[in-house]
Amino acid sequence: MPVPLHAPRIERKLIREEAYAALKDWIVDGILKPGEKLRDQDLAEKLGTSRTPVREALRRLEDEGLVETSLNRWTRVSSPGVGEAQRIYPILWTLEPLALLLAAPNLGTVDIDEMVKANADLQQALRKNDPLRASGADYDFHNAFVRRCDNPDLVRIIGDLKVKLRRLEVTYFEGLVVADRSVGEHQKILTDLGRANYEAAARYLRANWENSLQRITASPSLDGRVGGQTQAG
């Protein structure tokens, strides 16, 4: 039986996507550190693939601002400036309430239960002083309604911003974007969603993001780094 004409192309596409996804996860999760040199041969060996999909993945990641290059010299993980938070948060507190208003009529019991569970996980992670787990639970809470807004472009834009936010958390904040007060703020959102008071829920959501940025800028552990690059950057 002849091999289907497009089988090799599909396989190559899957390899490219897998290499891209793996490298992106390593950067976002801090496995590959800001400023770390990236050698396509070393990465290809770790991924068990050839250098070509790795090079393609690095180009995509450079377009997204996660990787930077100097022609014929080096490729490395980019170093995010902490001041990026002050640019990202206002966008999120504008777009996420819109996503919530679009999603609210589509939210079912399963979605609300997922938000409740995520908020409980957040509370537990904070009690155990596990900031990265808390960050993940916070992401799950917000993602439960964002993905239901029935607007793929809005989901993609918010998702891209959350990737950058995750990097900032891992690199600098160590989970400081999430605090005990977030649990209560989330509960207010859930309460108004249960009452079908969607406008109020959207206002509380915006306040949650605004308060999170205030908590970051007020944190003494950041040593004034929020205004721009760190000294190391």
N, C-alpha and C positions, 0 to 999 in steps of 0.2 A: 504494500500500500504506500503511495507516495506521501512524503512529508508535506503537511500543509504549508502553503507558500509563506504565510506570515508568522509561523511558529518561532523562528529564530529572533525576529524583531520583538515579539512579545517578551521573550526571555531576556533579551538585552535591556528592554525597558524596565522590567522588574528588577534587574540587577542595579540599574542606575538609581531607581527609586529607593531600593533598600540601602544602597551606599549613602545616598543623600539623607535619608531618614536617620540612619545610624549616626552619621557625623553631626547632624543637627542636634540630636539628642545628647551626644557627648559634649557639645559646646554649651548647650542650654543648661545641662545638669552640672557643669563645672568639671567634668572629667578631663576635657581639654581646656586648659586655663587660658585666660586672657594673656596675650603676648606669646603664647606657646607656638613654636615653629611647627609647621605642618609639612611633612615630606610624603609625597604621594606614594612612594614605594613602601614606606613603613606602614602607612594607613591601609594600603592594598593588602599587605600581608596580614594585618590584624583582622581585616574584613574577609579575607579569603577570596579576593577577587583580583582582577587585573588593575592596572593603573588608570585605564581609560575612564571607567565609571567614577573613580575617585576624583580625577581631574574635572570631570563634568559636574560632580557634586560640589566641589570647591568653588567652581565658577558661579554656580547658583547661590551658594552661601555668601559669596562676595557681593552678589547683587542685593542680597538681603541685609548686608551690613554686618554679618557675623564673622566674616573672614576679610582680611586685607592682604594685598600683595605689593611687592616692589619688583618691577620687571627684572627678570633674570637674577634676582637676589634672594628673595624669601617670600614665603606665604605663611601667614600666622593668624591665630585667632585674634580678632579685634578686641580692643579694650574699651568697654562701654564707659561713658562718663556718667557719673551719678546724677548730674543735672538732667539727664535724659528723663528721669522720673517726673520732673516738673513739666516736661513736654508731653509725656504719655498720659499722665493722670487726667488732665482736662479733656483729652480726647475720649478717654474711657468713660468719664462721668457725663459726657454728652451722648455717646453712642449706646452705652449699655442701657440707660433708661428707655431709649427708643426701642432697643431690642426687647426689653421687658414688656413694653406696651404692645408691641406687635405679637409677642409670644403669649401674652396673658390669656387670650381666648382659647389658645391651643393647649394650655397646660392641663394635664389630667392628673389623676391621683398618683400615678407612678412618678410623674415629674416632681410633684410636690413632695412625695415621700423621699425622693432622691435628694431634694434640697434639705429636708429635715435631717436626713441621715448625714449629709455632708456637714451640716452645721454642728451636729453632735460630735462628729469625728474631729471637727475643728476645735471644739471645746476640750475634748480629751487630749488632743495633741498639745494644746497650749498648757494644760495642766501637767503634762509630762515633759514640758520644755523641749518639745521636738518641733523647731520652727519650720523645717522643710516639709515635714508631714502636714503641719498646719497650713502651709502655703498650698500644698496639693489639695487639701480639703476645701480651702477657700476657692480654689479654681473650680473644683467640682460643683460647689454651690452655684457659682455664677454660670458655669457652662450648661447646667441643667435647663436654664431658661433661654440662654442665648441660642442654643442649637434649635430651639423650637420657634424661632421668630419668622421662619419661612422666608428668609431673605439671604440667599447664599453669599452675596457680596458683603453684606453687613457681618455675617458670621466670619468670613475670611478676614476682613479688616480687623475685627476685634481679636481674632485668633492670632494674627501676625503681631499685634501689639502685646498680647499676653506672652508671646515667646520672648520679646524683648524685656518685658517686666520680670519674667522668670529668671532671665540672665542677671538682671540687676539684684534680684533677691539673693541668688546664689553667690554672686560675686561680692556684693557689699552689704546687703541689708540683713542677711541671715534670718529671714523671716519677719523682719520688723514691720513689713507692710500689714501683717496680721497681728492683731492684739486682742485682748479679752473683750474689749468693747465691740469688736466686729461681730461676736456671737449675738449680742443683744441687738445690734443694728440689723443683722440678718433676720432675727426673729420678728422685728417690726415689719420687714418686707413680707415675711410669710403670713403674718397676721392680716395684713391688708390684702394680700392675694386671696386668702381664705374668705374675706368679706367682699371680694370682687371690686375692691376699691383700688383700681389699678393706678390711677394718677398718684395717689398717696404712696403706693408701693414704689413707684418710679422716683418720687421725691426722696424717699428713704434710701433708695439705691444710690442716687447721686450723692447724698450726704455721706454714705458709707465710703465712697471713693474720696470725697473731699476730706473727710476725717482721717482716712488712711494716710493721705499725703501730709496732713498736719502732724500726724504721729511720727512720720519719718523725719520731717524737718525739725521737730522738737527733740529728737532723740540725741542725747549727748554722746552716744557711742559712735555716731557718724563723724564726729570731730569737724563739723562744718563742711563735709565733703559734698553735700547735696547741691551746692551752688554751681558746681562745675566738675572738672576732672580731679581725681585724686592726685596727690603728689607723685605717685608711681606712674600715673597715666601721662 
